[in-house]
Amino acid sequence: EGKVVLDPFCGGGGVLVEAVIAKRKAVGCDINPLAVLLSRVKTRHVDSTHAEGIYQKAMAEAERACARTPTGDVPDVVKFWYLDSSLAPLKALREAILKIEEEPVRELFQAALSATARDVMLTYRGEIRLRKLQGRDLDRFQPDVFAAFRKRATTAVARVGSLPKGCHAK
């Protein structure tokens, strides 16, 4: 307890999370900015009740805005990987999350949105290379962006809320 754990290639932050839980100082770095964000989010305590209230407001705002959210500015390289019906909800969630003023809470929901984007992407799961769904697999795939985000966000809120208060990795 109190000793420093260094993870120079922190990736998703598993080592840093264990260090924080063990009441050690955790330091991590990675060349991938998403890995750094995920590690920071997963090792920083956020009050669950507070985050849940912000989540409810952001979700309601995104659901209201979804129908009027234009997707014409979404790059073709992004459109290729998503159903048209997924683009407006993803964009509405992104815009609602970016309005959250508190950085720890905003980053928590940005990480949940990142996972959601993977969940609703038109790709086969569990493969090493990225491959777009084809044929029947594509026909059967009908993701619900808001349901996927709800699951990711509520899980994330519960996990970081259970971390020791005041903890965070650097």
N, C-alpha and C positions, 0 to 999 in steps of 0.2 A: 504494500500500500504506500502511495506517495512517490514511488519510483517512476521513471520516465520510460515509456514504450515508444520506439520509433518504428514507423512503417514507411519506408521510402518509396514503396510502390503500392499505395493504399487501396487502389481499385474501389470496390464497393464498400470498404470500411469495416469489414468484419473484425479484423485485429483491433482496430481502434475502438469499436463498440465493446469488445471484451475487456480492453484496458480500462475504459471508463467505468464499466460495471464493477471491475475489480478495484476501483478507486485509485487508479494510477493516472499519471499525467500522460496524455496521448498526443503524439505528434505524427502527422502523416503528410505525404505529398504524392503527387502523381502528375504526369504530363497531360492527362486527359481532364479537361475542365469539368466534365460531367461527373467523373469519378470523385473529384475534389468536392463538388457540390453534394453528391450523395453521402460522402463520408462526413461532411460537416453537418448535414441534416440528421444523419443517423446517430450522431454522438452529442447532440445538443438538446438538453431538456427543454421542452415547451409545455406549459400548463395545458392539459387536455381540455379542460372546460373552456378556457379562453380560446384555444385553437378551434374547438368545435363551434363556438359562436361565430367566429370569423369564417369558418368553412360554410356554415349555413347561409350566411349573407352572400358569400361569393358564388355559391352554387345557385342560389335563387336568382342572382343577377345574371349569371351565365344562361340559365334556363330561359329567363325572360328575353334576353338579347339574342338567343340562338336564331330565331326565325328571321330576324332582320340583320344578321351578320353576313356581310358579303364575303364570298370566297374567290372572287375573280382575281385577287392579287396573290393567291397562293401559287407558288412556283410549280410548273409542270412536273419537276422532279419529285416534289412532295405529293402532288395529286396522283401520280403513278402508283403510290403505295397505299392509298386509302380509297374507300368508297366515297362517292360524292356526299352521301348522307352523313359521313363522319367528319367532314371538314368544318362545317359551321359550328358544331358542338365543341370540337377541339379548339377552334379559334376563339369562341366565346369564353371558354374556360380560361384560356391563356390571357385574354384581355381582363377578365375579372380578377385573376390571380395577380397580374401586374399592378393592379390598383391597391393591393394590400400594402399598407405602409410599414408594418413591422417586418424587418428583414428575416428574422428566424421563421416566422409563420409563413411569409411569402415563399421563402426557399423550401420549406416543408411541402407546400402545395405545388411548387414547381417540380420537385422531385416526384411527387405523386402523379402529376400530369405527364412527366417523361415516361413513367412506367405505363400509364394509360395509353399513351401514344403507341407504345410497343404492343400492348394488348389488343388494340383495334386495328393494327397494321395488317395489310394483306400479305402476310408472310407465313410460311410454315414455322411452327414452333420447334425448338430443341435441335435445330440444325446449325452446323458450324457456319455455313455460308447463307447469305440472305437470298431467299428465293420466293418469288411471288406465287400466291395461291393460283391454282389452275382448275379448270373444269368443274366437277361436282364440288370440290373443296371450296372453290370460289363462290359457287351458287349457294352453298349452305351457310356461308359465313355472313352473319347479320349482327355485327357488334352493336351494343348499346353503349355509346361513349359515356353518357352520364352515369350509368350503372357501374361501368368499369372504374370511372374516377371515384365514385362514391366508395367503392370497395377499397381501392388503393389509399384514398385519403383517410378513411376512418381507421384502417389498419396502421397507417403511419402515425396518426395522432395518438393512438393508444400506445404504440411502441415508444415514441419519444417522451410521452407523458409518464412512462414507467421508469425512465432513466433517473438517476440521482439528481436532485435539484442542483442547479448551478454548474452542472458538468458540461464540458464541451472539449472537443479535440482541437488542436491547432494545426 
